[in-house]
């Protein structure tokens, strides 16, 4: 009986340990812990930050363009930066999402210049790892690996209110998305409230 009880205790402890290693649980605990700190981490890149007004963003990009650091991207509503931080030439396209006139999310798209279906070494598999290495330098080491529901292996880092998600969009392109979790939560609560009231 004692042996059986000891076996059950060990089995329960092992099961609890495995549950605690679940990436989704780990991610949710991380978000909760970081938001409870009450700190803001708004820095993005090139002097752009979460909470920046749309007017300040456009003015700042105009100045960066005059310095020759950026130019118009692949669409009328994106900004292009030629990267020299990676082993192979690449481009970065970005344009923020605004909430009440301020940046709350920044999707960023990366692609090697020389990518082609026959250039496997320039695929998104390699690009994702290179961007991850670069982002660890810029934002810190503690990215966790998770499974993106549509894109496979992804990497996430949360600092206070700022979440960085890095994932492969397809064979050629890697995306990073910077999100203000406080605004995201506000938007979700607002949507839930309207849904429950039947307002569309």
ROPAGU-674154 format. One record per residue: residue in three letters; x, y, z of N, C-alpha, C in turn. Coordinates in pm, whole numbers. Layout:
BEGIN
+--------+--------+--------+--------+--------+--------+--------+--------+--------+--------+
! residu !    npx !    npy !    npz !   capx !   capy !   capz !    cpx !    cpy !    cpz !
+--------+--------+--------+--------+--------+--------+--------+--------+--------+--------+
!    ala !      X !      Y !      Z !      X !      Y !      Z !      X !      Y !      Z !
...
+--------+--------+--------+--------+--------+--------+--------+--------+--------+--------+
***
This chain:
BEGIN
+--------+--------+--------+--------+--------+--------+--------+--------+--------+--------+
! residu !    npx !    npy !    npz !   capx !   capy !   capz !    cpx !    cpy !    cpz !
+--------+--------+--------+--------+--------+--------+--------+--------+--------+--------+
!    unk !     83 !   -121 !      0 !      0 !      0 !      0 !     87 !    126 !      0 !
!    unk !    193 !    124 !     84 !    283 !    240 !     93 !    354 !    259 !    -41 !
!    unk !    399 !    146 !   -102 !    466 !    154 !   -232 !    372 !    213 !   -337 !
!    unk !    247 !    167 !   -332 !    149 !    215 !   -430 !    125 !    366 !   -412 !
!    unk !    114 !    410 !   -287 !     94 !    553 !   -259 !    214 !    634 !   -307 !
!    unk !    334 !    583 !   -283 !    455 !    652 !   -326 !    458 !    662 !   -479 !
!    unk !    416 !    553 !   -545 !    412 !    550 !   -691 !    314 !    654 !   -744 !
!    unk !    196 !    664 !   -680 !     95 !    761 !   -722 !    143 !    905 !   -702 !
!    unk !    214 !    929 !   -592 !    268 !   1063 !   -565 !    369 !   1102 !   -672 !
!    unk !    458 !   1007 !   -705 !    560 !   1032 !   -809 !    493 !   1056 !   -943 !
!    unk !    392 !    974 !   -973 !    320 !    988 !  -1100 !    249 !   1124 !  -1107 !
!    unk !    186 !   1165 !   -997 !    117 !   1294 !   -993 !    216 !   1409 !  -1010 !
!    unk !    331 !   1399 !   -944 !    434 !   1503 !   -954 !    485 !   1514 !  -1097 !
!    unk !    507 !   1398 !  -1162 !    554 !   1398 !  -1301 !    449 !   1460 !  -1394 !
!    unk !    322 !   1425 !  -1369 !    213 !   1479 !  -1451 !    203 !   1632 !  -1434 !
!    unk !    214 !   1678 !  -1310 !    210 !   1822 !  -1282 !    326 !   1893 !  -1351 !
!    unk !    445 !   1829 !  -1348 !    562 !   1888 !  -1413 !    539 !   1900 !  -1564 !
!    unk !    482 !   1794 !  -1624 !    457 !   1797 !  -1768 !    356 !   1905 !  -1804 !
!    unk !    254 !   1920 !  -1722 !    156 !   2025 !  -1747 !    220 !   2163 !  -1739 !
!    unk !    309 !   2180 !  -1643 !    373 !   2311 !  -1626 !    467 !   2342 !  -1741 !
!    unk !    509 !   2238 !  -1816 !    598 !   2259 !  -1930 !    521 !   2289 !  -2059 !
!    unk !    388 !   2277 !  -2053 !    307 !   2306 !  -2170 !    333 !   2450 !  -2215 !
!    unk !    376 !   2469 !  -2342 !    410 !   2604 !  -2387 !    296 !   2705 !  -2373 !
!    unk !    172 !   2660 !  -2396 !     58 !   2752 !  -2384 !     42 !   2799 !  -2240 !
!    unk !     51 !   2704 !  -2144 !     42 !   2740 !  -2002 !    157 !   2832 !  -1964 !
!    unk !    276 !   2798 !  -2013 !    394 !   2879 !  -1983 !    376 !   3022 !  -2036 !
!    unk !    322 !   3031 !  -2157 !    299 !   3163 !  -2218 !    196 !   3242 !  -2136 !
!    unk !     86 !   3178 !  -2099 !    -19 !   3248 !  -2025 !     30 !   3294 !  -1888 !
!    unk !    113 !   3211 !  -1823 !    172 !   3250 !  -1694 !    265 !   3369 !  -1712 !
!    unk !    341 !   3366 !  -1823 !    435 !   3474 !  -1853 !    362 !   3606 !  -1873 !
!    unk !    254 !   3605 !  -1952 !    176 !   3726 !  -1977 !    120 !   3780 !  -1845 !
!    unk !     63 !   3692 !  -1764 !      5 !   3733 !  -1635 !    112 !   3797 !  -1548 !
!    unk !    228 !   3733 !  -1538 !    337 !   3783 !  -1454 !    386 !   3919 !  -1501 !
!    unk !    402 !   3933 !  -1635 !    455 !   4059 !  -1689 !    356 !   4174 !  -1674 !
!    unk !    228 !   4147 !  -1697 !    129 !   4253 !  -1684 !    114 !   4297 !  -1538 !
!    unk !    132 !   4202 !  -1445 !    122 !   4236 !  -1303 !    235 !   4327 !  -1257 !
!    unk !    345 !   4331 !  -1332 !    457 !   4419 !  -1296 !    420 !   4566 !  -1309 !
!    unk !    324 !   4594 !  -1398 !    280 !   4732 !  -1416 !    382 !   4821 !  -1485 !
!    unk !    477 !   4761 !  -1556 !    578 !   4842 !  -1626 !    543 !   4851 !  -1774 !
!    unk !    591 !   4957 !  -1839 !    570 !   4974 !  -1983 !    702 !   4953 !  -2054 !
!    unk !    698 !   4874 !  -2160 !    813 !   4854 !  -2249 !    763 !   4888 !  -2388 !
!    unk !    780 !   5011 !  -2429 !    716 !   5059 !  -2552 !    810 !   5068 !  -2671 !
!    unk !    941 !   5053 !  -2649 !   1037 !   5070 !  -2757 !   1020 !   4963 !  -2865 !
!    unk !   1022 !   5005 !  -2992 !   1014 !   4911 !  -3104 !   1148 !   4909 !  -3177 !
!    unk !   1170 !   5003 !  -3268 !   1296 !   5011 !  -3342 !   1301 !   5147 !  -3412 !
!    unk !   1421 !   5192 !  -3445 !   1442 !   5315 !  -3521 !   1373 !   5437 !  -3460 !
!    unk !   1361 !   5439 !  -3327 !   1297 !   5551 !  -3260 !   1146 !   5547 !  -3259 !
!    unk !   1088 !   5440 !  -3308 !    942 !   5423 !  -3310 !    901 !   5348 !  -3184 !
!    unk !    785 !   5381 !  -3128 !    745 !   5314 !  -3004 !    593 !   5297 !  -2996 !
!    unk !    551 !   5200 !  -2916 !    409 !   5181 !  -2887 !    358 !   5308 !  -2819 !
!    unk !    236 !   5349 !  -2853 !    179 !   5470 !  -2795 !    212 !   5596 !  -2873 !
!    unk !    300 !   5585 !  -2974 !    336 !   5700 !  -3058 !    213 !   5743 !  -3138 !
!    unk !    190 !   5873 !  -3147 !     74 !   5921 !  -3223 !     98 !   5901 !  -3372 !
!    unk !    -10 !   5894 !  -3448 !      4 !   5878 !  -3592 !     79 !   5996 !  -3653 !
!    unk !     52 !   6117 !  -3603 !    121 !   6235 !  -3654 !    272 !   6226 !  -3629 !
!    unk !    311 !   6186 !  -3507 !    454 !   6173 !  -3474 !    520 !   6062 !  -3556 !
!    unk !    445 !   5955 !  -3581 !    499 !   5845 !  -3663 !    530 !   5894 !  -3804 !
!    unk !    435 !   5964 !  -3867 !    456 !   6011 !  -4003 !    571 !   6113 !  -4010 !
!    unk !    577 !   6201 !  -3912 !    685 !   6301 !  -3908 !    820 !   6233 !  -3891 !
!    unk !    825 !   6135 !  -3801 !    950 !   6062 !  -3775 !    996 !   5986 !  -3901 !
!    unk !    902 !   5921 !  -3967 !    937 !   5847 !  -4090 !    982 !   5942 !  -4201 !
!    unk !    922 !   6059 !  -4207 !    963 !   6160 !  -4305 !   1109 !   6197 !  -4283 !
!    unk !   1147 !   6215 !  -4157 !   1286 !   6250 !  -4123 !   1381 !   6135 !  -4157 !
!    unk !   1341 !   6011 !  -4125 !   1424 !   5895 !  -4157 !   1441 !   5880 !  -4308 !
!    unk !   1335 !   5912 !  -4383 !   1340 !   5906 !  -4529 !   1437 !   6010 !  -4584 !
!    unk !   1433 !   6130 !  -4528 !   1524 !   6237 !  -4573 !   1670 !   6198 !  -4548 !
!    unk !   1692 !   6118 !  -4442 !   1828 !   6072 !  -4411 !   1869 !   5952 !  -4497 !
!    unk !   1776 !   5902 !  -4578 !   1805 !   5788 !  -4665 !   1802 !   5654 !  -4594 !
!    unk !   1743 !   5649 !  -4474 !   1741 !   5525 !  -4396 !   1624 !   5434 !  -4434 !
!    unk !   1515 !   5495 !  -4477 !   1396 !   5417 !  -4516 !   1339 !   5477 !  -4644 !
!    unk !   1247 !   5402 !  -4706 !   1173 !   5454 !  -4821 !   1037 !   5387 !  -4826 !
!    unk !    956 !   5424 !  -4925 !    824 !   5362 !  -4936 !    839 !   5213 !  -4959 !
!    unk !    752 !   5136 !  -4895 !    762 !   4992 !  -4903 !    690 !   4932 !  -5022 !
!    unk !    653 !   4805 !  -5008 !    593 !   4731 !  -5119 !    450 !   4775 !  -5149 !
!    unk !    393 !   4855 !  -5060 !    261 !   4914 !  -5088 !    265 !   5060 !  -5045 !
!    unk !    158 !   5133 !  -5078 !    153 !   5275 !  -5041 !    150 !   5295 !  -4890 !
!    unk !    108 !   5191 !  -4820 !     98 !   5204 !  -4675 !    199 !   5115 !  -4604 !
!    unk !    322 !   5112 !  -4651 !    426 !   5042 !  -4577 !    559 !   5113 !  -4594 !
!    unk !    645 !   5089 !  -4499 !    778 !   5151 !  -4495 !    880 !   5042 !  -4516 !
!    unk !    982 !   5070 !  -4598 !   1084 !   4969 !  -4629 !   1219 !   5010 !  -4572 !
!    unk !   1285 !   4913 !  -4509 !   1420 !   4933 !  -4456 !   1508 !   4823 !  -4512 !
!    unk !   1619 !   4862 !  -4575 !   1714 !   4763 !  -4626 !   1806 !   4720 !  -4512 !
!    unk !   1805 !   4591 !  -4483 !   1880 !   4540 !  -4368 !   2022 !   4501 !  -4407 !
!    unk !   2116 !   4543 !  -4323 !   2254 !   4495 !  -4339 !   2299 !   4423 !  -4212 !
!    unk !   2203 !   4393 !  -4124 !   2235 !   4328 !  -3997 !   2242 !   4175 !  -4008 !
!    unk !   2200 !   4120 !  -4123 !   2196 !   3974 !  -4139 !   2311 !   3926 !  -4227 !
!    unk !   2329 !   3794 !  -4234 !   2436 !   3736 !  -4316 !   2414 !   3760 !  -4465 !
!    unk !   2287 !   3767 !  -4506 !   2252 !   3792 !  -4646 !   2162 !   3914 !  -4653 !
!    unk !   2168 !   3992 !  -4764 !   2083 !   4110 !  -4776 !   1935 !   4074 !  -4762 !
!    unk !   1864 !   4159 !  -4691 !   1721 !   4136 !  -4669 !   1649 !   4270 !  -4659 !
!    unk !   1517 !   4263 !  -4671 !   1435 !   4383 !  -4657 !   1333 !   4362 !  -4546 !
!    unk !   1300 !   4472 !  -4483 !   1203 !   4473 !  -4375 !   1095 !   4575 !  -4411 !
!    unk !    971 !   4531 !  -4416 !    857 !   4620 !  -4442 !    772 !   4630 !  -4316 !
!    unk !    730 !   4750 !  -4282 !    647 !   4765 !  -4162 !    547 !   4880 !  -4177 !
!    unk !    440 !   4869 !  -4102 !    342 !   4977 !  -4092 !    253 !   4944 !  -3972 !
!    unk !    233 !   5043 !  -3883 !    161 !   5013 !  -3758 !     10 !   5008 !  -3772 !
!    unk !    -52 !   4945 !  -3672 !   -196 !   4954 !  -3652 !   -218 !   5055 !  -3539 !
!    unk !   -314 !   5144 !  -3557 !   -340 !   5249 !  -3460 !   -471 !   5223 !  -3386 !
!    unk !   -472 !   5263 !  -3261 !   -595 !   5261 !  -3181 !   -607 !   5399 !  -3116 !
!    unk !   -716 !   5467 !  -3146 !   -739 !   5602 !  -3096 !   -620 !   5693 !  -3128 !
!    unk !   -567 !   5676 !  -3251 !   -462 !   5764 !  -3300 !   -322 !   5734 !  -3248 !
!    unk !   -304 !   5619 !  -3183 !   -172 !   5582 !  -3129 !   -137 !   5438 !  -3171 !
!    unk !     -6 !   5414 !  -3188 !     39 !   5279 !  -3226 !     13 !   5182 !  -3113 !
!    unk !    -59 !   5074 !  -3143 !    -75 !   4968 !  -3044 !    -19 !   4834 !  -3095 !
!    unk !      6 !   4827 !  -3226 !     60 !   4703 !  -3283 !    145 !   4737 !  -3405 !
!    unk !    255 !   4662 !  -3422 !    344 !   4687 !  -3536 !    378 !   4554 !  -3603 !
!    unk !    310 !   4521 !  -3714 !    350 !   4403 !  -3792 !    473 !   4438 !  -3878 !
!    unk !    571 !   4349 !  -3878 !    695 !   4369 !  -3953 !    718 !   4245 !  -4039 !
!    unk !    746 !   4266 !  -4170 !    767 !   4154 !  -4261 !    912 !   4153 !  -4309 !
!    unk !    973 !   4034 !  -4306 !   1112 !   4019 !  -4349 !   1120 !   3921 !  -4466 !
!    unk !   1216 !   3949 !  -4557 !   1239 !   3857 !  -4669 !   1382 !   3879 !  -4719 !
!    unk !   1451 !   3769 !  -4744 !   1584 !   3779 !  -4807 !   1567 !   3829 !  -4951 !
!    unk !   1657 !   3916 !  -4995 !   1652 !   3968 !  -5132 !   1665 !   3856 !  -5235 !
!    unk !   1750 !   3759 !  -5206 !   1780 !   3654 !  -5304 !   1693 !   3530 !  -5293 !
!    unk !   1581 !   3540 !  -5218 !   1499 !   3420 !  -5204 !   1439 !   3377 !  -5337 !
!    unk !   1439 !   3246 !  -5359 !   1371 !   3181 !  -5471 !   1347 !   3036 !  -5427 !
!    unk !   1249 !   2969 !  -5486 !   1220 !   2831 !  -5443 !   1342 !   2739 !  -5447 !
!    unk !   1438 !   2769 !  -5537 !   1556 !   2682 !  -5547 !   1668 !   2727 !  -5452 !
!    unk !   1653 !   2842 !  -5387 !   1752 !   2889 !  -5289 !   1707 !   2853 !  -5148 !
!    unk !   1718 !   2726 !  -5114 !   1665 !   2678 !  -4986 !   1735 !   2743 !  -4867 !
!    unk !   1862 !   2780 !  -4883 !   1934 !   2843 !  -4771 !   1883 !   2984 !  -4741 !
!    unk !   1799 !   3038 !  -4832 !   1740 !   3170 !  -4809 !   1589 !   3160 !  -4783 !
!    unk !   1547 !   3045 !  -4731 !   1405 !   3025 !  -4700 !   1371 !   3088 !  -4565 !
!    unk !   1244 !   3089 !  -4533 !   1200 !   3146 !  -4406 !   1251 !   3067 !  -4285 !
!    unk !   1287 !   2938 !  -4305 !   1344 !   2860 !  -4194 !   1473 !   2927 !  -4145 !
!    unk !   1562 !   2960 !  -4239 !   1688 !   3026 !  -4204 !   1664 !   3168 !  -4156 !
!    unk !   1574 !   3238 !  -4224 !   1548 !   3378 !  -4192 !   1492 !   3393 !  -4050 !
!    unk !   1401 !   3304 !  -4012 !   1342 !   3311 !  -3879 !   1451 !   3299 !  -3771 !
!    unk !   1544 !   3206 !  -3790 !   1650 !   3187 !  -3691 !   1745 !   3306 !  -3687 !
!    unk !   1770 !   3366 !  -3804 !   1856 !   3486 !  -3806 !   1789 !   3604 !  -3738 !
!    unk !   1659 !   3623 !  -3764 !   1588 !   3732 !  -3700 !   1580 !   3708 !  -3549 !
!    unk !   1557 !   3583 !  -3510 !   1553 !   3550 !  -3367 !   1685 !   3586 !  -3299 !
!    unk !   1796 !   3550 !  -3363 !   1928 !   3583 !  -3308 !   1945 !   3734 !  -3295 !
!    unk !   1903 !   3808 !  -3398 !   1913 !   3954 !  -3396 !   1825 !   4013 !  -3286 !
!    unk !   1702 !   3962 !  -3275 !   1608 !   4014 !  -3175 !   1655 !   3983 !  -3033 !
!    unk !   1723 !   3872 !  -3015 !   1778 !   3843 !  -2882 !   1884 !   3947 !  -2843 !
!    unk !   1958 !   3995 !  -2943 !   2055 !   4102 !  -2918 !   1984 !   4232 !  -2884 !
!    unk !   1879 !   4262 !  -2958 !   1810 !   4390 !  -2943 !   1716 !   4395 !  -2822 !
!    unk !   1646 !   4283 !  -2796 !   1540 !   4285 !  -2695 !   1563 !   4192 !  -2576 !
!    unk !   1669 !   4112 !  -2580 !   1696 !   4022 !  -2468 !   1676 !   3876 !  -2506 !
!    unk !   1736 !   3789 !  -2429 !   1746 !   3647 !  -2462 !   1618 !   3566 !  -2443 !
!    unk !   1533 !   3605 !  -2352 !   1429 !   3513 !  -2305 !   1304 !   3503 !  -2393 !
!    unk !   1325 !   3464 !  -2518 !   1214 !   3427 !  -2607 !   1176 !   3282 !  -2575 !
!    unk !   1047 !   3253 !  -2575 !   1006 !   3114 !  -2556 !    951 !   3059 !  -2687 !
!    unk !    967 !   2929 !  -2705 !    920 !   2864 !  -2827 !    777 !   2815 !  -2806 !
!    unk !    689 !   2848 !  -2900 !    549 !   2805 !  -2893 !    509 !   2751 !  -3029 !
!    unk !    389 !   2696 !  -3037 !    337 !   2650 !  -3166 !    229 !   2747 !  -3210 !
!    unk !    254 !   2815 !  -3320 !    155 !   2907 !  -3377 !     46 !   2821 !  -3442 !
!    unk !    -85 !   2854 !  -3421 !   -193 !   2769 !  -3474 !   -190 !   2747 !  -3624 !
!    unk !   -133 !   2842 !  -3700 !   -132 !   2828 !  -3846 !      8 !   2822 !  -3904 !
!    unk !    109 !   2868 !  -3830 !    242 !   2887 !  -3889 !    352 !   2799 !  -3830 !
!    unk !    317 !   2706 !  -3744 !    420 !   2617 !  -3689 !    499 !   2682 !  -3576 !
!    unk !    627 !   2654 !  -3571 !    712 !   2704 !  -3463 !    718 !   2856 !  -3464 !
!    unk !    692 !   2915 !  -3349 !    700 !   3059 !  -3333 !    778 !   3089 !  -3205 !
!    unk !    821 !   3213 !  -3192 !    895 !   3255 !  -3073 !    827 !   3379 !  -3017 !
!    unk !    817 !   3382 !  -2884 !    745 !   3491 !  -2818 !    828 !   3545 !  -2702 !
!    unk !    823 !   3676 !  -2687 !    886 !   3741 !  -2571 !    788 !   3845 !  -2518 !
!    unk !    773 !   3850 !  -2386 !    684 !   3948 !  -2324 !    763 !   4027 !  -2221 !
!    unk !    758 !   4159 !  -2233 !    819 !   4249 !  -2136 !    713 !   4350 !  -2094 !
!    unk !    663 !   4338 !  -1973 !    558 !   4429 !  -1930 !    440 !   4421 !  -2025 !
!    unk !    406 !   4532 !  -2088 !    291 !   4537 !  -2178 !    324 !   4497 !  -2322 !
!    unk !    455 !   4481 !  -2354 !    494 !   4458 !  -2494 !    518 !   4309 !  -2521 !
!    unk !    447 !   4257 !  -2623 !    470 !   4120 !  -2669 !    532 !   4125 !  -2808 !
!    unk !    633 !   4043 !  -2828 !    694 !   4026 !  -2961 !    670 !   3882 !  -3004 !
!    unk !    607 !   3864 !  -3118 !    583 !   3730 !  -3173 !    656 !   3720 !  -3307 !
!    unk !    729 !   3611 !  -3325 !    809 !   3591 !  -3447 !    770 !   3457 !  -3509 !
!    unk !    720 !   3460 !  -3635 !    676 !   3336 !  -3697 !    696 !   3341 !  -3849 !
!    unk !    691 !   3223 !  -3911 !    705 !   3212 !  -4058 !    567 !   3226 !  -4120 !
!    unk !    556 !   3316 !  -4217 !    428 !   3332 !  -4287 !    415 !   3231 !  -4400 !
!    unk !    525 !   3207 !  -4472 !    528 !   3110 !  -4581 !    674 !   3070 !  -4603 !
!    unk !    706 !   3013 !  -4717 !    843 !   2968 !  -4743 !    944 !   3082 !  -4750 !
!    unk !    897 !   3201 !  -4784 !    987 !   3314 !  -4808 !    987 !   3418 !  -4696 !
!    unk !    873 !   3435 !  -4629 !    855 !   3552 !  -4544 !    843 !   3516 !  -4396 !
!    unk !    906 !   3599 !  -4316 !    895 !   3589 !  -4170 !    830 !   3717 !  -4119 !
!    unk !    741 !   3702 !  -4022 !    676 !   3818 !  -3962 !    715 !   3829 !  -3816 !
!    unk !    729 !   3954 !  -3772 !    736 !   3983 !  -3629 !    620 !   4077 !  -3600 !
!    unk !    550 !   4053 !  -3492 !    441 !   4142 !  -3454 !    463 !   4190 !  -3311 !
!    unk !    474 !   4321 !  -3296 !    486 !   4384 !  -3165 !    346 !   4430 !  -3124 !
!    unk !    304 !   4395 !  -3002 !    168 !   4427 !  -2958 !    170 !   4484 !  -2817 !
!    unk !     88 !   4588 !  -2796 !     65 !   4638 !  -2661 !    -47 !   4552 !  -2601 !
!    unk !    -11 !   4467 !  -2506 !   -108 !   4372 !  -2451 !   -222 !   4441 !  -2376 !
!    unk !   -197 !   4558 !  -2320 !   -302 !   4630 !  -2248 !   -411 !   4676 !  -2345 !
!    unk !   -369 !   4726 !  -2461 !   -467 !   4769 !  -2561 !   -536 !   4647 !  -2622 !
!    unk !   -460 !   4540 !  -2647 !   -520 !   4418 !  -2701 !   -629 !   4367 !  -2607 !
!    unk !   -599 !   4368 !  -2477 !   -698 !   4322 !  -2378 !   -821 !   4412 !  -2379 !
!    unk !   -799 !   4543 !  -2388 !   -910 !   4638 !  -2394 !   -998 !   4613 !  -2517 !
!    unk !   -934 !   4587 !  -2631 !  -1009 !   4561 !  -2754 !  -1089 !   4432 !  -2744 !
!    unk !  -1029 !   4328 !  -2683 !  -1100 !   4201 !  -2667 !  -1220 !   4217 !  -2575 !
!    unk !  -1200 !   4290 !  -2465 !  -1311 !   4311 !  -2371 !  -1423 !   4390 !  -2436 !
!    unk !  -1385 !   4489 !  -2516 !  -1483 !   4571 !  -2587 !  -1562 !   4487 !  -2686 !
!    unk !  -1491 !   4401 !  -2761 !  -1556 !   4313 !  -2858 !  -1651 !   4216 !  -2789 !
!    unk !  -1606 !   4158 !  -2677 !  -1689 !   4064 !  -2601 !  -1815 !   4133 !  -2550 !
!    unk !  -1798 !   4257 !  -2504 !  -1913 !   4332 !  -2451 !  -2015 !   4356 !  -2562 !
!    unk !  -1967 !   4402 !  -2680 !  -2058 !   4428 !  -2791 !  -2124 !   4300 !  -2840 !
!    unk !  -2045 !   4191 !  -2843 !  -2102 !   4062 !  -2885 !  -2215 !   4020 !  -2791 !
!    unk !  -2191 !   4036 !  -2662 !  -2291 !   3992 !  -2563 !  -2417 !   4078 !  -2570 !
!    unk !  -2401 !   4203 !  -2616 !  -2517 !   4291 !  -2629 !  -2586 !   4277 !  -2764 !
!    unk !  -2524 !   4198 !  -2852 !  -2581 !   4178 !  -2985 !  -2559 !   4296 !  -3077 !
!    unk !  -2459 !   4383 !  -3045 !  -2431 !   4501 !  -3128 !  -2327 !   4463 !  -3231 !
!    unk !  -2349 !   4505 !  -3356 !  -2255 !   4475 !  -3464 !  -2204 !   4603 !  -3527 !
+--------+--------+--------+--------+--------+--------+--------+--------+--------+--------+
***
